[in-house]
Amino acid sequence: MLRNLRALVPYLLRYRWSYAAGFVALFLKSIFAAAFPLFIKQAVDTLAAQQPASALWPIAGALLAVAAAKAFFQFWMRWIIARNARRIESEVSADLVGHLLYLPQRFYRSYPTGDIMSRAVNDLSAVKAMIGQGLMQAVDILLTFVIVLTVMAATDWRLTCVVFLPIPLVSITVAYFGRQVHERFRKVQESLSDIASLTQENLNNVRVIRAYGQSSAEAERFRALNQVYRSENLELVRIWRRFYPQLELLVGLTFMAILGYGGWRTMQGAMTIGSFAMFLSYMAILTWPMIGLGWVVNLAQRGSSALGRIHELMSYPLSLPNTPTPDSSIMSLRGDVSFESVSVFYPGASRPALDGVSLAIRAGQTLAVVGSVGCGKSTLLDLLPRLLDASSGVVSVDNIDVRRIPLNVLRSSIGYVPQGSFLFNRSIRQNLRLAAPTAEDWRLEEAASIAQVWDEIQAFPHGLDTLVGERGMTLSGGQQQRLCLARALLRDPRILLLDDALSSVDAGAEAAILERLRLFMRNRTTIVASHRLSAISYADQIAVLEEGSIVEYGSHDDLLAANGVYADLYRKQLLEEELSRDE
């Protein structure tokens, strides 16, 4: 638990003076709260002495003043500490999201999106409760015990010793149930993460689920996970069902002991009736701290468990071990690209995704990468912007290891259109400007025209301000891909990576786009992964991949002359195109 809490220390120190002010207000609130029984003692002794009723008016006035002071400081302690908890929650949330945005691809292969969302929302709420209400009540309980027991001991130390009798049992009970709560809450949160992951997955793929008639099956999967979540929560409730009654029993036994022993001492004349009433009042004050201790332990254990899950994400390394320190003097890139004996191993895979790949592309050249599905084309492209790092070998730009190039310089020099086109639930203008936030409309038009999508944008009712819907669902697959291409071009990249970026575009439109692209990328480096061989025949060099290795390398004419794998694939695709035209 303490190991998890250490992650919060920098945030707490940032607001140490604000917390100090809150604890001062809390201390003063506790002082005034502890003063109530003293006035009750005076009132009871005044009545016992049969003094006139007018003698009670000063005591009543003092009680009113003490109540007002207590309310004043109680307001400020809650306001200050709760505000700090909200601030820390906001900062941890911002730091977490900032960290997530820079994590490598291998992280997202290990953690489902729903699990990440659950940690960022539900777990963070538990942390906020711990450093807000939990911390405030913990200090309040401690101060209440110290102040009240000090006053009680000064009045009658023998009777005060009775209050200490249940404390060892309370400590044992809290320690025992605290461990159970920590473990059970961790299981509850993991179960909630499973539900969030399934929900997110189903909502993203609802059309596929409906198309295959799996709505009932997925609903049953959700019910099963929901049942597990319900069972884990009920088990947590069962723990508290045993915990709180035990604490209340200990409090009741302490009250009984105070009544018995305190009443006997009062009858013996060892203390006044007012002092006895004061003791009973203090016991009433101590009732909440003794029972509330369990609530604080609950918040602390929940918060610690949640913080551990958040810290697991925050401590995930941004890069692989032994990554060289980036060279801050590198400010721009030309675009010479090389791969030297590069291999990539995915965890759990039976063979490498890339195996000893070596390539060299000079700035301004175009390299096409072809091969069957799963041959390693996407992996090869992912290495350049460092969406993943090579397991062995070196990937270089301008003869500099990409791991030594600052990420902002590297990625700002690359325009990348991945295989799965993605558009945000925003307008076309906002989606395009993701690559260049300050780009003027004429630049948007230029990029969209190269991607052969400008005419269609103008045909939309709101033009560039047309909302595309979640994941671009209001657009066709071809329109989505062309907008993603326009977005990449708007960056004015030195290196353009196209990972089967025009697979949903018909052959005629693809040819027109590639023709415009050749002019745009005349002095820039382009790497194209494509399944249409006829569309990449213009490339300076073509690499044919099979099972992660380069089996053929050369120009289009050279590979056809070699009459190998590439030539065979090319002839098959030409035949397929002829047959489709005849139909």
Secondary structure, DSSP 8 states (H G I E B T S, - for coil): -HHHHGGGHHHHHHTHHHHHHHHHHHHHHHHHHHHHHHHHHHHHHHHHTT--GGGHHHHHHHHHHHHHHHHHHHHHHHHHHHHHHHHHHHHHHHHHHHHHHTS-HHHHHHS-HHHHHHIIIIIHHHHHHIIIIIHHHHHHHHHHHHHHHHHHHHH-HHHHHHHHTTHHHHHHHHHHHHHHHHHHHHHHHHHHHHHHHHHHHHHHTHHHHHHTT-HHHHHHHHHHHHHHHHHHHHHHHHHHHHHHHHHHHHHHHHHHHHHHHHHHHHHTTSS-HHHHHHHHHHHHHHHHHHHHHHHHHHHHHHHHHHHHHHHHHHTS-SS-TT-----TT-------EEEEEEEE--TT-SS-SEEEEEEEE-TT-EEEEEESTTSSHHHHHHHTTTSS--SEEEEEETTEEGGGS-HHHHHHTEEEE-SS----SSBHHHHHTTS-TT--HHHHHHHHHHTT-HHHHHHSTTGGG-B--GGGTTS-HHHHHHHHHHHHHHT--SEEEEESTTTTS-HHHHHHHHHHHHHHTTTSEEEEE-S-GGGGTT-SEEEEEETTEEEEEE-HHHHHHHTSHHHHHHHHHHHHHHHHHH-
